[in-house]
């Protein structure tokens, strides 16, 4: 842009300077021609009188007087035969003499004053020839004057130099101004815009382009920033939609697993429910006979324990897949937690685990009391199973303006990061070797979702686990 502007200015000012020099040359030459014509006219009168009176000495005296005034001017007087009557010292020679002779002949033929520049291509002298006539108009000779053009050429050279200097100064100023304007008004804003585009290409949509000013590039920057805001909003919306899709996918997978568990539960309840009760009854009867050997009674007691365990698993499966609709009523969540922890106290003492319910005020929420007991029981059992002997489980119940919170934290072995997303999946367990079924946390999640709440876990290997349940208080608030 700077080069194009400078070139356009150079062409414009160059053309203007050329026209100016030509106009100056035309004016200077016209002035020199008028001056020389006036001089020739003034001198011709005296020379014609002297030629008419046949007084060549007067002619020579007049020309010498003129040459004394202006030593650069040469005056020539010719008779009809072309012989010089008066000529300065050092008469012209070569092409100058030929040009002067031709000009004199042309003036004599036309009986009028003629002017010529010598040489024509790059003139250094101005030649004038005028006929000499008698009172009757009879031609008696010719007067020629040669004037140097040094002053005219010097003026022209000065004009051309000043014009060239002006054009040069303009070019420098135009280039400097163009570079400064281009750098401050174009290059820097465009550089910032290009850097912002590169950041966007790299995925960074947070850094805006400065909008100081009111020119077109600022308008572009403003629109770019608006586009970035829209992109950030679209990116956030896309992230939310992706998370919603992932959640929906997880829900569908969980639902599919629940369907499988439901089918399995129905089959298990149908196929082994009745035979299992028969086996348990016979095993209890056998274990209660005092006359049986100790070895038989111990085997019968083991059969009873394992049968009861199978029964509990079947019951949990049925609870998970055929849970009745929640019966909502105002209940004190903290009181339910205290009740359930009281039931777990025997197991906690047996395992030498400290089970603590943090002090607090009653926390009333509108929910199903039986399902709340099941929720706290499953979380409590899960926490007790996670800690080693001498460990600790803390239960905290709190209340916000519109929600009740239940937090169950343990200092056990923790959960690996890659497994945290799966702990609520049905039939997923990390304690299968210790009797875990993978159903307790799935039941907890189902109850929480049915009440319109949320549950999440915070944990790391060796850091214990912290389960937080948030339930809306509903009409009980």
C-alpha positions in Angstrom: 0.0 0.0 0.0 2.8 2.4 0.9 4.7 1.5 -2.3 1.6 2.0 -4.4 0.7 5.4 -2.8 4.3 6.5 -3.1 4.4 5.5 -6.8 1.2 7.2 -7.5 2.4 10.4 -5.8 5.7 10.1 -7.7 4.0 9.9 -11.0 1.6 12.7 -10.2 4.3 15.1 -8.8 6.7 14.0 -11.6 4.2 14.9 -14.2 3.4 18.2 -12.5 7.1 19.0 -12.2 7.7 18.2 -15.8 4.9 20.5 -16.9 6.2 23.2 -14.5 9.7 23.0 -16.0 8.3 23.1 -19.5 6.2 26.1 -18.6 9.2 27.8 -17.0 11.3 27.1 -20.1 8.6 28.5 -22.3 8.3 31.7 -20.2 12.0 32.2 -20.0 12.5 31.7 -23.7 9.6 34.1 -24.4 11.1 36.7 -22.1 14.5 36.2 -23.8 12.9 36.5 -27.3 11.1 39.7 -26.3 14.2 41.2 -24.8 16.3 40.3 -27.9 13.5 41.5 -30.3 13.3 44.8 -28.4 17.1 45.1 -28.6 17.1 44.3 -32.3 14.3 46.8 -33.1 16.1 49.6 -31.1 19.4 48.9 -32.8 17.9 48.5 -36.3 16.7 52.1 -36.5 20.2 53.5 -35.8 21.9 51.0 -38.2 19.3 51.7 -41.0 20.0 55.5 -40.7 23.8 54.9 -40.7 23.5 52.5 -43.7 21.3 55.0 -45.6 23.8 57.8 -44.9 26.6 55.4 -45.8 28.3 56.0 -42.5 29.8 52.5 -41.5 31.7 54.1 -38.7 28.5 55.1 -37.0 27.2 51.5 -37.4 30.4 50.1 -35.8 30.3 52.6 -33.0 26.7 51.7 -32.1 27.4 48.0 -32.1 30.6 48.4 -30.1 28.7 50.6 -27.6 26.1 47.8 -27.2 28.7 45.1 -26.8 30.4 47.2 -24.2 27.2 47.2 -22.2 26.6 43.5 -22.6 29.8 41.7 -23.6 27.9 38.4 -24.1 25.8 39.8 -26.9 27.3 39.7 -30.4 26.0 42.0 -33.2 26.5 41.4 -36.9 25.6 43.7 -39.8 25.6 42.4 -43.4 25.2 44.1 -46.7 23.2 42.8 -49.6 26.0 40.5 -50.7 26.2 38.9 -47.3 29.5 40.5 -46.5 29.8 41.6 -42.9 29.8 45.3 -42.5 30.3 45.1 -38.7 31.3 41.9 -36.9 32.6 41.3 -33.4 36.1 40.0 -32.7 36.1 36.3 -33.3 33.3 35.9 -35.8 31.2 32.7 -35.5 32.4 29.6 -37.2 31.2 26.2 -38.1 27.6 25.3 -37.5 26.9 28.5 -35.7 27.9 30.6 -38.7 25.9 28.4 -41.0 22.8 28.7 -38.8 23.2 32.5 -38.5 23.7 32.9 -42.3 20.6 30.8 -43.0 18.6 32.8 -40.5 19.7 36.1 -42.1 18.7 34.8 -45.6 15.3 33.8 -44.3 14.8 37.3 -42.7 15.8 39.0 -45.9 13.5 36.9 -48.0 10.5 37.4 -45.7 11.4 41.0 -44.9 10.6 40.3 -41.3 12.4 39.5 -38.1 13.3 35.9 -37.5 14.4 34.1 -34.3 16.1 30.7 -33.9 17.6 28.7 -31.1 21.1 27.2 -31.6 21.5 24.3 -31.4 17.9 23.2 -31.6 18.2 20.1 -29.4 19.8 21.7 -26.5 20.2 25.5 -27.3 22.9 27.6 -25.8 22.4 30.7 -27.8 19.4 32.7 -29.1 19.8 34.1 -32.7 17.9 37.0 -34.2 18.0 38.3 -37.7 16.1 41.4 -39.0 16.2 43.1 -42.4 17.5 46.6 -42.9 15.4 48.8 -45.1 15.5 52.3 -46.5 12.6 54.8 -46.1 11.3 53.5 -49.4 11.3 49.9 -48.1 14.3 48.9 -50.1 16.5 46.2 -48.6 20.0 47.4 -47.9 21.3 44.6 -45.6 20.5 42.6 -42.5 21.2 42.9 -38.7 21.9 39.7 -36.7 22.3 39.4 -32.9 23.6 36.3 -31.0 22.7 36.1 -27.3 23.9 33.4 -25.0 21.2 31.5 -23.0 23.3 30.7 -19.9 21.0 32.7 -17.6 18.0 31.0 -19.1 19.5 27.5 -18.8 20.7 28.2 -15.2 17.1 29.3 -14.2 15.7 26.2 -15.9 18.3 24.0 -14.1 17.4 25.7 -10.8 13.7 25.2 -11.4 14.3 21.5 -12.4 16.4 21.0 -9.3 13.9 22.5 -6.9 11.1 20.5 -8.5 13.1 17.3 -8.2 13.9 18.2 -4.6 10.2 18.8 -3.9 9.3 15.4 -5.5 12.1 13.7 -3.5 10.9 15.2 -0.3 7.3 14.2 -1.0 8.4 10.6 -1.8 10.3 10.4 1.5 7.5 12.0 3.5 4.9 9.8 1.7 7.0 6.7 2.4 7.6 7.5 6.0 4.0 8.5 6.6 2.8 5.4 4.7 5.1 3.1 6.7 4.0 4.7 10.0 0.3 4.6 9.2 0.6 1.1 7.8 2.5 -0.1 10.9 0.3 1.6 13.5 -3.1 1.4 11.7 -2.8 -1.8 9.7 0.2 -4.0 10.4 -0.2 -4.1 14.2 -4.0 -4.6 14.3 -3.7 -7.3 11.6 -0.8 -8.9 13.5 -3.0 -9.0 16.6 -5.9 -10.4 14.6 -3.7 -13.1 13.0 -2.3 -14.0 16.4 -5.8 -14.4 17.8 -6.7 -16.5 14.8 -3.7 -18.8 15.5 -4.9 -19.1 19.1 -8.3 -20.0 17.9 -6.8 -22.6 15.6 -5.0 -24.0 18.6 -8.3 -24.2 20.6 -7.9 -21.1 22.8 -11.1 -19.0 22.6 -10.5 -16.9 25.7 -8.1 -14.0 24.7 -10.0 -11.1 22.9 -8.5 -8.8 20.3 -8.1 -5.2 21.6 -10.8 -2.8 20.2 -9.2 0.6 20.8 -10.1 3.1 18.0 -13.0 3.5 15.6 -11.7 2.5 12.2 -12.7 -0.4 10.0 -10.1 -2.8 11.5 -11.5 -2.1 15.0 -14.9 -3.0 13.6 -13.4 -6.2 12.3 -11.8 -6.9 15.7 -15.2 -6.2 17.4 -17.0 -8.7 15.1 -14.1 -11.2 15.7 -14.6 -10.9 19.5 -18.3 -11.4 19.1 -17.7 -14.4 17.0 -15.3 -15.7 19.7 -18.1 -15.2 22.3 -20.5 -17.1 20.1 -17.9 -19.9 19.6 -17.3 -20.1 23.4 -21.0 -20.3 24.0 -21.4 -22.9 21.3 -18.4 -24.8 22.7 -19.9 -24.7 26.2 -23.2 -25.8 24.8 -21.6 -28.6 22.8 -19.7 -29.7 26.0 -23.0 -29.8 27.9 -24.7 -31.7 25.2 -21.8 -34.1 25.0 -22.0 -34.6 28.8 -25.7 -35.1 28.5 -25.2 -37.7 25.8 -22.6 -39.5 27.9 -25.0 -39.4 30.9 -27.8 -40.6 28.7 -25.5 -43.4 27.4 -24.6 -44.4 30.9 -28.2 -44.3 31.9 -29.1 -46.5 28.9 -26.3 -48.9 29.8 -27.4 -49.0 33.4 -31.0 -49.6 32.3 -29.8 -52.4 30.1 -27.9 -53.9 33.0 -31.0 -53.5 35.2 -33.1 -55.3 32.6 -30.6 -58.1 32.6 -30.5 -58.1 36.4 -34.3 -58.1 36.5 -34.5 -61.1 34.2 -31.8 -62.8 36.3 -33.6 -62.0 39.5 -36.9 -63.3 38.3 -35.2 -66.5 37.1 -33.3 -66.9 40.4 -36.4 -66.2 42.5 -38.4 -68.7 40.5 -35.8 -71.4 40.2 -34.0 -71.4 43.5 -36.3 -69.5 45.8 -38.4 -72.5 46.9 -35.7 -75.1 47.0 -33.5 -72.8 48.9 -36.1 -72.3 51.6 -36.4 -76.1 51.9 -32.6 -76.5 52.2 -32.4 -73.7 54.8 -35.2 -75.3 56.8 -33.6 -78.7 56.9 -30.2 -77.1 57.7 -31.6 -75.2 60.6 -33.4 -78.3 61.9 -30.2 -80.3 61.6 -28.1 -77.5 63.4 -30.6 -77.4 66.3 -30.5 -81.2 67.1 -28.4 -81.7 70.2 -27.9 -85.3 69.6 -26.0 -84.8 66.3 -22.3 -84.8 66.4 -20.5 -81.4 66.6 -19.1 -81.8 63.2 -22.5 -82.2 61.6 -24.0 -79.2 63.5 -21.1 -77.0 62.3 -21.7 -78.1 58.7 -25.4 -77.4 59.1 -24.7 -73.9 60.6 -22.4 -73.1 57.6 -25.1 -74.2 55.2 -27.6 -71.9 57.1 -25.2 -68.9 56.9 -24.5 -69.3 53.2 -28.1 -70.0 52.4 -29.1 -66.8 54.2 -26.5 -65.0 52.2 -27.9 -66.3 49.0 -31.3 -65.2 50.2 -30.1 -61.6 50.9 -28.6 -61.4 47.4 -31.8 -62.5 45.8 -33.7 -60.0 47.9 -31.3 -57.2 46.9 -31.8 -58.1 43.2 -35.5 -58.0 43.7 -35.3 -54.6 45.5 -33.1 -53.2 42.7 -35.4 -54.2 39.9 -38.8 -54.1 41.4 -38.6 -51.2 43.8 -42.0 -49.8 44.7 -42.8 -46.1 44.0 -41.4 -43.8 46.7 -43.9 -42.9 49.4 -43.1 -39.2 50.1 -43.6 -37.7 53.6 -41.7 -35.3 55.8 -39.0 -37.2 57.6 -35.9 -36.2 59.7 -33.0 -37.5 57.6 -30.7 -37.1 60.6 -32.9 -39.2 62.8 -33.0 -42.0 60.1 -29.2 -41.9 59.9 -28.9 -42.2 63.6 -31.4 -45.2 63.6 -29.5 -47.0 60.9 -26.1 -46.4 62.4 -27.4 -47.8 65.6 -28.2 -51.0 63.7 -24.6 -51.0 62.3 -23.0 -50.5 65.7 -22.7 -54.2 66.4 -20.8 -54.8 63.2 -18.6 -51.8 63.6 -17.6 -52.9 67.2 -16.9 -56.4 65.8 -14.6 -54.9 63.1 -13.2 -52.4 65.6 -14.2 -49.5 63.4 -15.2 -46.1 64.8 -18.7 -45.1 63.4 -19.5 -41.4 64.1 -22.6 -39.4 63.3 -21.6 -35.7 63.4 -23.7 -33.5 65.7 -26.3 -31.3 64.0 -29.9 -30.1 64.0 -32.8 -32.0 62.6 -32.9 -32.0 58.8 -36.5 -32.5 57.5 -37.0 -33.5 53.9 -39.9 -34.9 51.9 -38.9 -38.5 51.0 -39.7 -42.2 51.5 -38.5 -43.2 55.0 -38.0 -46.9 54.2 -35.9 -46.0 51.1 -33.9 -43.5 53.1 -33.1 -46.3 55.6 -32.0 -48.6 52.8 -29.9 -45.8 51.3 -28.1 -45.0 54.6 -27.7 -48.8 55.3 -26.1 -49.5 52.0 -23.7 -46.5 52.2 -22.8 -47.5 55.8 -22.2 -51.1 55.0 -20.1 -50.1 52.0 -18.0 -47.8 54.1 -17.5 -50.4 56.9 -16.4 -52.9 54.3 -13.9 -50.5 52.9 -11.9 -49.7 56.1 -9.5 -51.8 57.8 -9.5 -52.7 61.6 -9.2 -49.5 63.6 -10.5 -47.4 60.8 -13.1 -44.6 61.0 -16.4 -43.8 59.2 -18.0 -40.3 59.6 -21.6 -39.6 58.7 -22.7 -36.0 58.4 -26.3 -34.7 57.7 -26.8 -31.1 56.7 -29.3 -28.7 55.2 -29.1 -25.9 52.7 -32.0 -23.6 51.6 -33.5 -26.1 49.2 -31.7 -29.4 49.7 -30.7 -31.9 52.4 -27.2 -33.5 52.2 -25.9 -36.8 53.5 -22.1 -37.4 53.5 -20.6 -40.7 54.3 -16.8 -40.6 54.5 -14.3 -43.4 55.3 -10.5 -43.6 55.6 -10.2 -46.9 53.8 -8.2 -48.0 50.8 -10.0 -45.6 48.4 -11.0 -46.1 44.8 -8.8 -45.9 41.7 -9.6 -42.9 39.4 -10.4 -45.1 36.5 -13.0 -47.0 38.6 -14.8 -44.0 40.1 -17.2 -43.7 37.2 -18.3 -47.4 37.5 -18.9 -47.7 41.3 -22.7 -47.1 40.8 -23.0 -49.7 38.0 -25.1 -52.8 38.9 -23.0 -55.9 39.6 -19.8 -54.0 39.5 -17.7 -54.6 42.7 -14.0 -54.5 43.7 -14.6 -56.8 46.7 -16.0 -59.9 45.0 -13.5 -62.0 46.9 -15.0 -60.6 50.2 -18.6 -61.2 49.4 -19.4 -58.0 47.5 -22.3 -58.2 45.1 -22.1 -54.8 43.3 -25.7 -54.0 44.1 -25.6 -51.7 47.1 -24.4 -48.6 45.4 -26.6 -49.3 42.4 -29.6 -49.3 44.8 -28.4 -46.1 46.4 -28.2 -44.4 43.0 -31.6 -45.6 42.0 -33.2 -44.3 45.2 -31.5 -40.9 44.9 -32.6 -40.5 41.2 -36.1 -41.5 42.1 -36.2 -38.6 44.6 -34.8 -36.1 42.1 -31.4 -35.8 43.8 -27.8 -36.5 43.0 -25.0 -38.6 44.4 -21.3 -38.5 43.6 -18.1 -39.9 45.1 -14.7 -38.3 45.8 -11.8 -40.7 46.3 -8.3 -41.7 45.4 -6.1 -44.7 46.1 -5.1 -44.6 49.8 -7.2 -41.5 50.4 -10.5 -43.1 51.5 -13.8 -42.4 49.9 -16.5 -39.6 50.4 -20.0 -40.2 49.1 -22.3 -37.2 49.0 -26.0 -37.4 48.5 -28.1 -34.3 47.8 -31.9 -34.6 48.1 -34.4 -31.8 47.4 -36.4 -31.0 50.5 -39.6 -30.7 48.5 -42.8 -29.9 50.4 -41.2 -30.5 53.7 -39.0 -27.4 53.4 
